[in-house]
Amino acid sequence: MLSIVKGPYLQWPTPHTVTVMWETSEPADSKVMVWQAERIHSGYLGNYKQPEQVVQTVHLKESTVIHRITLEGLAPSTVYHYQVHSSHEHDNVASGKFFLKTAVQRGTPFSLAVTSETGGYSGFDTSEGQINRNVFHHMRRYRPDFALFVGDIVNDGHNVEDWERYFFLPGKELLSDTPFYCCLGNHENHSPWFHRFFAYPPPSRFYAFDYGDARFICLDSTELIDNDTYPLDSGKMAPGHEQFDFLVRALEESDARWKIVFFHYPPYVSGGYQVEALRALSPVLEQHGVDLVLNSHTIAYERSHPIRDGGIDYENGIVYVVAGGAGAMPSWLLPKREWHTAQSLAVPHFLHVVITPHTLELQAIDDEGRLFDRFGFYKDVSGKRYF
Ligand SMILES: [Fe+2]
């Protein structure tokens, strides 16, 4: 029997396009139907109704198991319904109908939810994945425009079942209507599944995208250092190396008001598993006005003071946040904080980040929906930043 075994889920939203993906149990064709969602303006019940009229149908007839269709010609910051269909000569299957929203353009506020380590409970967690389900559930309650995962979303990236067990199944509801980005962690282990399941532009292990007034840059920190010993290999974090040159280009070419860089290994964290070697990236991030760096790897929450030139700088420093989110809390956590630690708590969590043309507000929320940290920047028209 033909069935949908992953998804549908959303990738790479722009103001005019969204990519829809899903996996079927057997090779089949791929079709997505799209309806415009109309907001109901009546009484107190602002809601969406589903009109009868299909605004777009895309049908790819070649047979495949992992399906990928990019919807084009959509309107910016607009909500649609979509439904996926697959068929072969003996059977056919359709998903439910879900919402999607195209990316906002500059000047329009938006939000994202951030977590990681959804594969991190293996060996620690006795809740049978309840932590994951709770974190995904509360992320969706905030209705973020997209989600961002800072790596280690599976336990062993080469084990294809892990992708369902730790990520697609517990995240099913969230991922059906929330596009997501992910960077490689050590547990993805450079698996080819990362590239098959996700639709990031080549080489896909590092990439940059704009959303509203922010530029986001994803790096593969597992390529920059050796996982076993974390030695500084300056050759990979200096001009002439492919990924470093990409980073500089992605920063230089952007005049976005906010710049956010995310990669797995944390240059600054006091709880353990800090990878100091990655501070070799900080000068170029500081030079190009990066505001926020998102990391993971340490399964705890930690927010740094603003840091520049290896010290605290409240005017121009970068804030490093470890969103080690959805894993079970480790027993190895070091007992004392460091000079760079502004706030730290070992609790399953996610971040909700709201970005407008002039403000960036970050909230840290635990797996029961409770706010436990909050931080923000204000930036005036000249680009000067205030805390
Ligand atoms: Fe990790």
Residues whose N, C-alpha, C, O or C-beta is under 5 A from the ligand:
A	BS01	LIG	D152 G185 N186 H297
